[in-house]
Amino acid sequence: MNTKLAFKSVLASTALLLGLSSPLLAADNSTPGYNNKIPANIMTPTKVETSIGTLEFHDGAPTVETSRKIYDNLNTIRATETFLNAIPMASVEALRIGHESLGVSQSNQVLLFDKLMDSNPLFLTGNTDTVYASAFLDLERDGPTVVEVPAGMGPTTINDAFFRFVTDMGIVGPDKGKGGKYLILPPDYKGEVPEGYFVSRSTSYTNWFIARGFLKDGKTDSAVQAFKQHLKIYPLAKQSQPPKMEFQSGSGLEFNTVHANDFHFFKEIQPVLEKEPVSFIDPELRGLMASIGIQKGKPFAPDEHMAALLTDGVAIGNASARALMFQPQDDTVYVYPDRLWKTAFIGGDYRWLIDDGEGGRNLDARTYFFYMATVNTPAMALKLIGKGSQYAMLDKSKDSMYLNGGKTYKLNIPADVPAKNFWSVVAYDTQTRSELQTGQKFPSRNNQRDDLTKNADGSVDIYFGPEAPTGKESNWIQTVPNKGWFILLRLYGPLESWFDKSWQPGDIVEVK
């Protein structure tokens, strides 16, 4: 036996018999109970004060009470993270359910806003300025599905059940506005792919088709006619006898397409997991959901205690999403260094990738976008001169105060707005993130639809308040006392001066 080790053993045994710490350990400046000095930063004290209270340990092993506290906290955190990360899939599902409530459930059935979208439906930052044609594809039920789009369509997109981009159509798509046939394949499709189509493979069975038609002379007639005569959606298997298209008017109807912000949120995402293939989302997100009881093929049935934790977690998640939207910490959200306008796509990437993926995904930026908006396409993020669309949001006045529905404000839109097609300003409710419901049918002003009064320099002043300032009725958007609101500036067919920022809209200022 090694003499040195034997000597240490004898000393240690003697110390234990006497109830003392080992003199050898003390002499060697060792950690009590160890032969060596143990780094303090890997040790756990008997008591630790944290944001969730005092945590207690028996030589590093948590007490039963502390363990319960930790598991409750884990479930709350995971509920919050599930909410923040699953907003896109809950939002698509809410849209699908909203369409289904109106009888729009088959791919040949289209919800058409033939008289534009007013403020009756709850629809995340929907606009009052283009003719929406909206439909849902079910590739599990129908298999590969054909979408024939007419010529002259505005930006049109198909997104999967997680709001991931599948394809663009129309002016920003491969048909370049000339019209064409698109074929959308299911994620597990293994058959032959016929020629003569613009082909895309979706990552999910459920897909949302959303088209925009432009106003002509301020009217919807031309776009509505193009949709009704030339838009066709049908299963490839029925191409010889496609089902007749059915168009349901959505204008003036009251219905909801916004996901829940309470416990019901989890009940919205559970059927999505059930329907879609396992490959639909990555194992990490799927595991996060499974950790709180939401898993494909298993019932979601939390007990009373777990339901309370999930309710708390989603409440924190909802507050987090609203903080990201209304009080962002990321300075890159601001379009201009000296103004309060915010971009829609933080980082300028429709995938929300940092440095093209080298920095991973900006999860907060994705949550920020989908908490207030729908539709995901490169055409809204990339620099496409004269095509696509660009957006900027404003939710505070120049003095950095939230916009008050009981006050009167003014926004200056400088002359030569860089929009080939049109520009508009739409007011939204801070609660629903949908169009602000007021005495006006459309809470907006549009340079094509409305007869706006211009200033001598060609600029336009838009007024906001419960009552129109005298003589400013044509430039006025009504607000509601004691109700918060924000606006989106839209530019369709954005021009170079938007991208190089030589043209800049003013901040909103209170009119004294």
GUKOL-428394 format. One record per residue (C-alpha): x, y, z; chain; residue number from 1. Coordinates in pm, 1 decimal. Each point is the difference from the previous one (the first is absolute). Last residue first. Layout:
N
- X/Y/Z/A/NUM
...
! end
This chain:
512
- -5331.7/7092.0/-2846.2/A/512
- 38.0/-243.6/-287.0/A/511
- 209.1/-293.8/122.1/A/510
- 278.3/-102.7/-231.5/A/509
- 41.4/-324.2/-197.5/A/508
- 349.5/-31.0/-141.5/A/507
- 72.2/103.9/-356.6/A/506
- 37.8/-229.8/-298.3/A/505
- 348.9/-34.6/-151.9/A/504
- 119.3/21.2/-358.2/A/503
- 379.1/-13.4/-45.3/A/502
- -23.7/-325.6/188.8/A/501
- 208.8/-198.2/-253.8/A/500
- -274.6/-265.0/-4.3/A/499
- -293.7/236.4/-16.0/A/498
- 170.1/226.9/-254.5/A/497
- 53.9/-304.1/-223.5/A/496
- -369.6/-71.7/-61.3/A/495
- -258.9/-214.7/176.6/A/494
- -263.0/-173.7/-220.4/A/493
- -260.9/-0.2/273.3/A/492
- 93.7/227.6/289.9/A/491
- -184.3/-56.2/324.3/A/490
- 15.0/217.7/312.0/A/489
- -130.9/-189.1/299.5/A/488
- -164.5/172.7/290.6/A/487
- -47.2/-35.6/374.8/A/486
- -291.5/21.5/239.0/A/485
- -90.3/15.7/366.5/A/484
- -357.6/50.3/115.3/A/483
- -114.9/244.9/267.0/A/482
- -171.6/220.5/-261.3/A/481
- -43.3/-171.2/-339.3/A/480
- 185.5/106.1/-315.3/A/479
- -122.4/133.7/-336.7/A/478
- 232.1/33.2/-297.4/A/477
- -12.2/346.6/-162.7/A/476
- 139.9/126.1/-332.2/A/475
- -337.3/60.2/-171.2/A/474
- -144.2/151.7/319.9/A/473
- 275.2/260.3/40.6/A/472
- -213.6/317.8/-29.6/A/471
- -63.3/18.9/373.6/A/470
- 201.5/-262.7/184.9/A/469
- -174.3/-337.2/-24.7/A/468
- -131.3/-145.2/323.9/A/467
- 124.7/-292.2/212.3/A/466
- 353.9/64.1/-121.8/A/465
- 251.1/-65.3/-276.3/A/464
- 101.7/239.8/-278.0/A/463
- 198.5/-83.6/-314.9/A/462
- 199.4/289.1/-146.5/A/461
- 96.6/-41.1/-364.6/A/460
- 309.6/140.3/-170.7/A/459
- -9.3/171.9/-337.9/A/458
- 184.1/311.6/119.0/A/457
- -322.0/205.3/4.5/A/456
- -170.6/-261.9/216.6/A/455
- -215.6/-271.9/-148.6/A/454
- -363.9/-84.6/72.2/A/453
- -67.5/-370.5/-47.3/A/452
- -275.4/-124.9/-227.0/A/451
- 7.1/-360.1/120.3/A/450
- 27.6/-328.7/-189.3/A/449
- 334.3/53.2/-171.9/A/448
- 194.2/183.0/273.8/A/447
- -143.3/-225.4/269.2/A/446
- -117.8/110.8/344.5/A/445
- -102.0/-239.9/270.3/A/444
- -246.2/-109.5/266.8/A/443
- -243.9/-132.0/-267.0/A/442
- -369.9/-5.3/85.3/A/441
- 41.0/305.5/221.8/A/440
- -193.7/19.4/326.7/A/439
- 285.9/-185.2/164.7/A/438
- 146.0/-351.1/19.9/A/437
- 378.7/16.1/-34.3/A/436
- 116.9/-263.8/-245.9/A/435
- 153.2/-301.8/172.4/A/434
- 289.8/-13.8/244.8/A/433
- -269.0/-120.3/243.0/A/432
- 106.4/200.1/306.5/A/431
- 208.2/278.5/-158.8/A/430
- -281.8/70.5/-248.1/A/429
- 116.1/92.9/-349.9/A/428
- 5.7/309.2/-222.9/A/427
- 81.2/-29.0/-371.2/A/426
- 219.4/236.1/-204.3/A/425
- 19.6/-56.9/-373.9/A/424
- 230.1/13.0/-299.1/A/423
- -62.4/-91.8/-362.1/A/422
- 136.5/-180.0/-306.4/A/421
- 345.4/144.8/-67.4/A/420
- 57.2/105.1/361.0/A/419
- 286.5/233.9/93.3/A/418
- -216.6/285.1/136.5/A/417
- 87.4/307.4/-203.2/A/416
- -117.8/254.7/256.1/A/415
- 51.7/-51.1/372.8/A/414
- -256.6/-186.2/214.2/A/413
- -54.0/213.6/310.0/A/412
- -181.4/-162.8/292.4/A/411
- -228.8/203.1/225.5/A/410
- -153.0/-82.8/336.4/A/409
- -320.9/67.3/194.4/A/408
- -55.6/-152.0/343.8/A/407
- -260.9/-240.9/137.2/A/406
- 139.2/-305.7/-176.7/A/405
- 335.1/44.1/174.8/A/404
- 314.0/-106.5/-187.9/A/403
- 264.5/-134.2/236.8/A/402
- 253.8/264.0/103.4/A/401
- 345.9/25.9/-155.2/A/400
- -16.5/383.1/-33.4/A/399
- -29.3/-38.9/-378.2/A/398
- -317.8/-201.8/43.6/A/397
- 9.0/-374.3/52.0/A/396
- -125.8/-308.9/-183.8/A/395
- 154.9/39.0/-345.9/A/394
- 47.5/-288.4/-240.5/A/393
- 180.3/-8.5/-335.0/A/392
- -76.1/-221.7/-296.2/A/391
- 136.1/-85.4/-341.3/A/390
- -162.5/-173.4/-293.1/A/389
- 80.5/-214.2/-300.7/A/388
- 106.5/155.8/-325.0/A/387
- 122.6/340.2/-121.5/A/386
- 349.8/-59.7/135.8/A/385
- 20.3/-331.2/182.4/A/384
- 226.6/39.2/303.9/A/383
- -81.9/-304.9/206.7/A/382
- -222.4/-24.0/308.0/A/381
- -359.8/7.2/-123.4/A/380
- 75.0/-185.2/-323.7/A/379
- 193.0/-262.8/198.3/A/378
- -339.0/-126.3/117.3/A/377
- -175.9/-64.4/329.4/A/376
- -369.1/74.9/35.4/A/375
- -156.7/116.4/328.7/A/374
- 72.1/281.7/240.5/A/373
- 7.3/129.6/356.2/A/372
- 113.5/-291.6/214.2/A/371
- 159.5/-151.4/-307.7/A/370
- 256.8/275.2/-40.5/A/369
- 112.3/44.0/359.4/A/368
- 14.8/-377.2/53.0/A/367
- 232.5/-36.0/-298.5/A/366
- 216.3/289.2/118.6/A/365
- 19.8/-150.6/349.1/A/364
- 112.8/-333.7/-144.5/A/363
- 287.9/151.4/-196.1/A/362
- 119.4/-320.7/-161.1/A/361
- 360.6/-118.0/9.6/A/360
- 298.2/233.2/-10.5/A/359
- 155.7/-165.4/-303.8/A/358
- -349.3/-30.6/-149.1/A/357
- 17.9/262.3/-272.3/A/356
- 162.2/246.0/239.6/A/355
- -289.6/-46.0/245.3/A/354
- -288.6/-195.7/-150.1/A/353
- -351.1/138.6/36.1/A/352
- -120.9/-216.7/-292.5/A/351
- -150.2/306.2/-172.7/A/350
- 334.4/175.9/50.2/A/349
- 30.1/379.2/34.1/A/348
- 149.6/-19.4/349.5/A/347
- -327.7/92.9/164.9/A/346
- -270.2/-53.9/-261.3/A/345
- -294.5/232.3/67.5/A/344
- 214.1/311.3/39.9/A/343
- -71.4/256.6/266.2/A/342
- -59.6/375.0/-33.7/A/341
- 105.8/192.7/309.9/A/340
- 228.3/258.3/-158.3/A/339
- 360.0/120.9/43.8/A/338
- 195.7/-313.3/-90.1/A/337
- -240.7/-102.0/-277.8/A/336
- -161.7/-339.1/-65.6/A/335
- -6.7/-100.1/366.8/A/334
- -0.2/-373.0/74.9/A/333
- 380.9/3.4/-4.3/A/332
- -14.4/157.4/346.7/A/331
- -95.2/-334.1/156.4/A/330
- -157.4/71.3/338.6/A/329
- -352.2/3.9/-141.6/A/328
- -281.8/164.8/199.5/A/327
- -317.6/-45.8/-209.8/A/326
- 64.0/-323.4/-187.2/A/325
- 254.8/-176.0/218.6/A/324
- -191.4/112.3/309.3/A/323
- -322.9/-135.0/-150.7/A/322
- 164.7/-335.0/-70.4/A/321
- 133.1/-15.3/356.5/A/320
- -341.4/84.7/149.1/A/319
- -151.4/-282.5/-204.7/A/318
- 272.2/-236.7/113.0/A/317
- -46.8/95.1/365.2/A/316
- -373.3/-68.8/-33.3/A/315
- 84.2/-321.9/-186.4/A/314
- 215.8/-115.7/289.6/A/313
- -257.3/83.6/267.7/A/312
- -270.4/-193.1/-183.9/A/311
- 243.9/-287.0/-50.0/A/310
- 74.9/-5.2/373.5/A/309
- -371.9/1.5/85.2/A/308
- -64.3/-280.5/-249.9/A/307
- 278.4/-201.8/163.8/A/306
- -165.8/27.3/342.0/A/305
- -346.7/-83.3/-132.9/A/304
- 119.3/-302.5/-196.3/A/303
- 118.0/35.9/-360.0/A/302
- -191.6/-198.6/-264.1/A/301
- 150.0/31.8/-348.8/A/300
- -71.4/-342.3/-145.1/A/299
- 287.2/-187.1/-167.3/A/298
- 63.3/-73.8/-368.2/A/297
- 210.0/310.5/-61.8/A/296
- 115.8/157.0/324.3/A/295
- -107.5/291.2/217.7/A/294
- 61.7/-94.3/364.3/A/293
- 218.6/282.8/130.6/A/292
- 329.1/-174.3/-83.8/A/291
- -150.5/-114.0/-331.0/A/290
- -15.8/361.7/-117.0/A/289
- 370.1/55.3/68.9/A/288
- 75.8/-336.2/-159.9/A/287
- -174.8/103.4/-323.5/A/286
- 194.7/324.5/6.3/A/285
- 330.1/-186.3/43.1/A/284
- -94.3/-282.5/-238.2/A/283
- -53.2/239.0/-296.1/A/282
- -345.1/78.3/-138.2/A/281
- -197.4/-154.4/-288.7/A/280
- 217.3/-313.8/-8.4/A/279
- -248.7/-173.3/231.8/A/278
- -265.9/39.1/-268.7/A/277
- -287.4/245.4/57.5/A/276
- -346.7/-84.8/125.8/A/275
- 61.1/-69.6/368.1/A/274
- 254.4/278.6/40.0/A/273
- -254.9/242.7/-142.5/A/272
- -269.6/-146.3/224.9/A/271
- 212.4/86.9/308.3/A/270
- 79.2/356.2/-111.8/A/269
- -342.4/149.4/64.6/A/268
- -56.0/-183.5/328.7/A/267
- 323.8/150.3/126.6/A/266
- -126.7/350.1/-80.8/A/265
- -316.4/-69.9/200.7/A/264
- 205.9/66.7/314.2/A/263
- 10.9/372.6/-80.9/A/262
- 113.0/223.2/-286.9/A/261
- -218.5/-166.2/-263.1/A/260
- 74.8/13.0/-372.6/A/259
- -157.3/264.0/-226.4/A/258
- -224.5/-101.3/-293.5/A/257
- -335.1/116.6/141.9/A/256
- -324.1/78.5/-180.8/A/255
- -231.4/295.2/-66.8/A/254
- -86.2/38.0/-366.6/A/253
- -1.8/333.3/-184.9/A/252
- 207.6/-127.0/-289.9/A/251
- 72.0/-372.7/12.1/A/250
- -186.9/-88.8/-317.3/A/249
- -0.9/-373.8/-68.0/A/248
- 124.6/-110.0/-341.6/A/247
- -57.4/-357.7/-117.5/A/246
- 208.6/-150.7/-280.4/A/245
- -149.6/-296.4/-181.3/A/244
- 178.0/-328.3/64.7/A/243
- 267.4/-95.1/-256.0/A/242
- -98.9/-257.9/-261.5/A/241
- 312.7/-98.4/-194.1/A/240
- 223.9/146.8/271.9/A/239
- -162.5/-211.5/269.5/A/238
- 312.1/-192.1/110.8/A/237
- 192.6/327.4/2.1/A/236
- -233.5/115.3/276.4/A/235
- -165.9/335.8/-75.5/A/234
- 45.5/375.8/29.6/A/233
- -107.6/236.3/-278.3/A/232
- 25.9/377.5/-24.3/A/231
- -100.4/117.9/-350.5/A/230
- -355.8/128.9/-12.1/A/229
- -76.8/70.7/363.8/A/228
- 347.5/126.4/80.2/A/227
- 28.0/223.3/-306.5/A/226
- -351.1/139.4/56.8/A/225
- 79.3/88.8/359.8/A/224
- 323.2/172.7/-105.9/A/223
- -174.3/210.6/-263.7/A/222
- -295.8/94.6/218.6/A/221
- 189.2/106.5/314.2/A/220
- -11.1/373.9/-58.4/A/219
- 240.1/288.6/71.3/A/218
- 60.7/61.1/-368.9/A/217
- 121.4/-359.4/-10.3/A/216
- 57.9/-161.2/336.8/A/215
- 266.1/-269.6/16.7/A/214
- -59.5/-370.3/58.0/A/213
- 170.0/-177.3/286.2/A/212
- 21.6/-375.0/38.0/A/211
- 22.6/-219.0/310.1/A/210
- 33.2/-378.4/-21.7/A/209
- 47.7/-171.4/336.8/A/208
- 139.9/-351.1/18.7/A/207
- -96.7/-299.2/214.7/A/206
- 186.8/-319.6/-88.0/A/205
- 338.8/125.7/116.1/A/204
- 359.5/38.3/-122.7/A/203
- -121.4/112.0/-341.8/A/202
- 153.9/-104.9/-328.7/A/201
- -7.7/260.3/-276.9/A/200
- -49.9/-36.5/-375.7/A/199
- -63.1/270.0/-261.0/A/198
- -193.0/-217.7/-239.7/A/197
- 21.8/-123.3/-359.3/A/196
- 158.7/-335.9/69.4/A/195
- -142.0/-272.7/221.4/A/194
- 173.7/-109.5/322.0/A/193
- -0.1/-376.6/43.2/A/192
- -93.4/-144.6/335.8/A/191
- 183.9/10.6/333.6/A/190
- -196.6/265.5/192.4/A/189
- 80.4/5.6/372.4/A/188
- 4.7/377.9/49.3/A/187
- -307.2/51.1/-221.4/A/186
- 56.9/160.0/-342.4/A/185
- -124.6/342.4/-108.7/A/184
- -33.9/41.7/-376.9/A/183
- -21.7/349.2/-144.3/A/182
- -157.8/93.1/-332.5/A/181
- 55.3/341.0/-151.9/A/180
- -75.0/370.9/-7.5/A/179
- 203.9/269.0/-173.5/A/178
- 86.2/176.8/324.9/A/177
- 357.3/-121.9/10.2/A/176
- -105.3/-368.2/-38.5/A/175
- 292.9/-83.6/232.0/A/174
- -157.8/201.2/282.3/A/173
- 26.9/367.0/100.7/A/172
- -260.7/126.1/-251.2/A/171
- -226.9/-298.4/49.8/A/170
- 104.5/-296.6/208.0/A/169
- 236.6/-57.3/290.8/A/168
- 87.6/-340.4/135.0/A/167
- 25.2/-212.2/315.1/A/166
- 99.9/252.3/267.8/A/165
- -35.0/-115.5/357.3/A/164
- -310.1/112.4/185.2/A/163
- 10.8/-312.4/217.6/A/162
- -286.2/-171.2/-186.3/A/161
- 164.4/74.1/-336.0/A/160
- -14.8/330.5/-184.6/A/159
- -120.8/70.2/-354.4/A/158
- 41.6/351.4/-130.3/A/157
- -142.0/268.6/-227.4/A/156
- 141.2/347.3/-61.7/A/155
- -227.4/172.3/-252.9/A/154
- -171.7/-189.6/-277.3/A/153
- 27.7/120.7/-359.4/A/152
- -51.4/-333.9/-169.6/A/151
- -227.7/-256.6/159.7/A/150
- 116.4/-274.5/236.5/A/149
- -53.5/-371.3/-51.7/A/148
- 65.4/-189.7/322.5/A/147
- 43.2/-375.6/-32.3/A/146
- 3.5/-236.5/296.7/A/145
- 204.6/-313.2/64.3/A/144
- -199.4/-221.3/240.5/A/143
- -357.8/95.7/83.5/A/142
- -43.5/-113.4/362.2/A/141
- 360.7/17.7/117.2/A/140
- 67.3/298.5/-225.8/A/139
- -271.0/206.1/168.5/A/138
- 11.9/344.7/-164.5/A/137
- -157.7/303.8/163.3/A/136
- -137.5/303.2/-183.9/A/135
- 22.0/380.0/1.7/A/134
- -67.0/260.4/-269.1/A/133
- 74.6/347.6/133.3/A/132
- -84.2/309.1/-202.4/A/131
- 255.3/260.3/101.8/A/130
- -25.3/322.6/201.9/A/129
- -173.7/-64.1/330.4/A/128
- 288.9/-202.5/139.1/A/127
- 11.3/-285.5/248.9/A/126
- 215.9/73.9/302.9/A/125
- -88.9/-330.5/171.0/A/124
- -359.2/-84.3/-94.1/A/123
- -296.6/47.1/233.1/A/122
- -281.5/57.5/-246.9/A/121
- -221.3/310.9/18.6/A/120
- 267.4/261.2/-76.7/A/119
- -45.0/7.2/-377.9/A/118
- 166.1/-228.0/-250.7/A/117
- -72.1/96.6/-358.4/A/116
- -332.7/-7.8/-185.8/A/115
- 77.3/-326.2/-179.3/A/114
- 181.1/-137.6/302.0/A/113
- 0.1/-350.8/-140.6/A/112
- 7.1/-309.9/221.1/A/111
- 66.8/-277.7/-248.7/A/110
- -146.1/-350.5/-20.2/A/109
- 170.1/-230.2/-251.5/A/108
- 247.2/-114.3/267.5/A/107
- -281.5/-109.2/230.7/A/106
- -68.1/149.8/344.7/A/105
- -163.7/337.9/-55.8/A/104
- -333.1/-40.8/179.9/A/103
- 28.5/327.0/189.1/A/102
- 114.8/-168.4/322.4/A/101
- 248.5/-195.4/-212.8/A/100
- 172.2/323.9/-100.5/A/99
- 43.7/99.9/364.5/A/98
- 120.3/-350.1/86.7/A/97
- 265.6/22.4/-270.7/A/96
- 111.7/344.2/116.4/A/95
- 20.1/-121.9/359.2/A/94
- 208.4/-295.4/-120.8/A/93
- 236.2/232.9/-185.3/A/92
- 38.9/210.5/316.8/A/91
- 57.8/-301.5/223.8/A/90
- 275.4/-118.3/-235.7/A/89
- 174.5/339.7/-3.8/A/88
- -43.7/57.1/377.8/A/87
- 177.0/-327.1/78.8/A/86
- 332.2/145.9/110.6/A/85
- -126.9/259.8/247.3/A/84
- -275.8/-223.1/137.3/A/83
- 223.4/-305.2/33.9/A/82
- 262.0/213.9/171.6/A/81
- -253.3/121.2/256.7/A/80
- -129.8/-351.8/62.2/A/79
- 359.1/-120.0/32.5/A/78
- 75.4/268.7/256.5/A/77
- -312.5/-86.9/200.7/A/76
- 78.4/-370.6/-13.8/A/75
- 356.2/64.3/112.1/A/74
- -118.3/225.6/283.6/A/73
- -240.4/-263.4/126.7/A/72
- 279.9/-256.1/-20.7/A/71
- 235.1/227.2/195.3/A/70
- -253.0/70.9/277.3/A/69
- -71.2/-369.9/38.9/A/68
- 373.6/-70.1/20.1/A/67
- 44.1/273.9/262.6/A/66
- -273.2/-154.5/216.7/A/65
- 148.9/-349.0/-32.9/A/64
- 342.7/132.3/95.3/A/63
- 265.5/40.3/-267.2/A/62
- 321.4/-210.2/17.1/A/61
- 311.9/219.0/0.4/A/60
- 112.1/-79.3/357.8/A/59
- -362.8/-3.7/117.6/A/58
- -149.4/284.4/-206.6/A/57
- -240.9/292.4/41.4/A/56
- -135.7/244.8/-261.0/A/55
- -132.3/330.8/129.6/A/54
- -249.0/175.4/-227.3/A/53
- -87.1/1.7/-368.9/A/52
- 228.1/296.2/-79.8/A/51
- 282.1/-181.2/179.4/A/50
- 163.4/-23.0/345.8/A/49
- 214.6/-310.7/39.8/A/48
- 21.0/-201.4/321.6/A/47
- 229.2/-292.8/80.3/A/46
- 251.3/128.8/-252.0/A/45
- 55.5/-179.6/-334.4/A/44
- 360.0/-59.8/-112.9/A/43
- 138.7/32.3/-352.7/A/42
- 89.2/367.4/41.2/A/41
- 182.7/-62.6/328.0/A/40
- 274.3/-195.6/-173.8/A/39
- 82.5/-308.1/211.2/A/38
- 333.8/0.9/186.1/A/37
- 101.2/-361.4/40.3/A/36
- -51.9/-299.5/226.7/A/35
- -358.8/97.1/56.5/A/34
- -230.3/26.0/301.3/A/33
- 109.4/352.6/82.0/A/32
- 153.2/162.0/-313.1/A/31
- 377.9/-34.5/8.8/A/30
- 253.0/256.3/123.2/A/29
- 260.8/-280.5/8.6/A/28
- 33.9/38.4/374.2/A/27
- -373.9/-11.6/41.6/A/26
- -21.0/-313.0/-211.2/A/25
- 283.4/-161.3/194.5/A/24
- -158.0/96.1/328.8/A/23
- -311.4/-191.1/-112.7/A/22
- -304.6/166.7/142.6/A/21
- -78.4/-114.4/349.4/A/20
- -237.5/-249.3/151.8/A/19
- 285.5/-174.6/186.6/A/18
- -57.4/-326.0/-186.7/A/17
- -24.8/196.3/-329.7/A/16
- 328.7/175.9/65.6/A/15
- 176.2/-330.0/74.9/A/14
- -130.1/-150.5/-320.3/A/13
- 121.2/299.3/-203.6/A/12
- 344.9/-13.3/153.9/A/11
- 30.2/-374.9/-59.5/A/10
- -114.6/35.6/-359.3/A/9
- 246.0/282.4/-71.4/A/8
- 288.1/-216.8/132.7/A/7
- -109.4/-292.5/-214.9/A/6
- -13.0/226.9/-307.3/A/5
- 356.6/117.4/64.6/A/4
- 127.8/-354.0/59.9/A/3
- -152.0/-137.1/-323.3/A/2
- -119.1/-349.5/79.7/A/1
! end
